[in-house]
């Protein structure tokens, strides 16, 4: 293992083959995988997250997979703390940590640190949720623009979770989320990283049919029954982070009688495509250097592995630059 590299980061939009490539990379480099996926972390959410099973893991240790109940939210701060703990543990075993996933907020928290923001109270969260339900997300977003124009511009118009969070912070503190973040120092990443991004074509023409086909296969494997088991527990609500995941949110709406089965399928595919677009936008705006890999590398990884291995273990030539 190179003494100059503490960990590898492999990021990319959903359905690009990150899991497969990460496993092959771990096999080649004697590595262990740290999942950076906000849905894989939850137990009982296997089919809809495309969670690898034991055979697909190919004997490679996987961390932060199925470690939380869906009713127990897992945050970006949790991920940073876990990743900072796992990297030295894996290196101590003489192995290479490989962080892979598509939850870009996790990577941002891991590399840039997080500000210490106040925890939401149940009363404030209920108030904001009721406001969104009664007034509609566009009206609430207009209100956000009045007191936090930077967050209004930064957040996607349909990002109900983060828009709601920005409103909660303002109601609790009287200050905007942007103001609080700027006023607090952050503890950055202490690790030496090599970053790779697995990307589809810019227009995502190759990705759309893959997403549609993948969701159809999830339905065939019993995705409805998986979500129904969560639905019938009685202690879970659709505003939990786990159940806001694409696919799960739409299936929950179908089980609640809010939309038809066909609507559920179409909305799930559209939401997944929109997620992929946001992930690509985030990666292309990422300030840290990374190497771009073409989608399909996971299907034929040998050439990519030789290239990555040469770059990972290179000791000269300077920093890898973003393409």
Secondary structure, 3 states (H helix, E strand, C coil): CCCCCCEEEEEECCCCCHHHHHHHHHHHHCEEEEECCCCCCECCCCCCCCCCCHHHHCCCCEECCCCECCCCCCCHHHHHHHHHHHHHHHHHCCCEEEEEECCHHHHHHHHHCCCCCCCCCHHHHHHHHHHHHHHCHHHHHHHHHHHCHHHHHHCCCCCHHHHHHHHHHHHHHCCCHHHHHHCCCCCCCCCCEEEEEEECCCCCHHHHHHHHHHHHHHHHHCHHHHHHHHHCCCCCCCCCCHHHCCCHHHHHHHHCCCCCHHHHHHHHHHHHHHHHHHHHHHHHCCCCCCEEEECCCCCCCHHHHHHHHHHHCCCCCCCCCCC
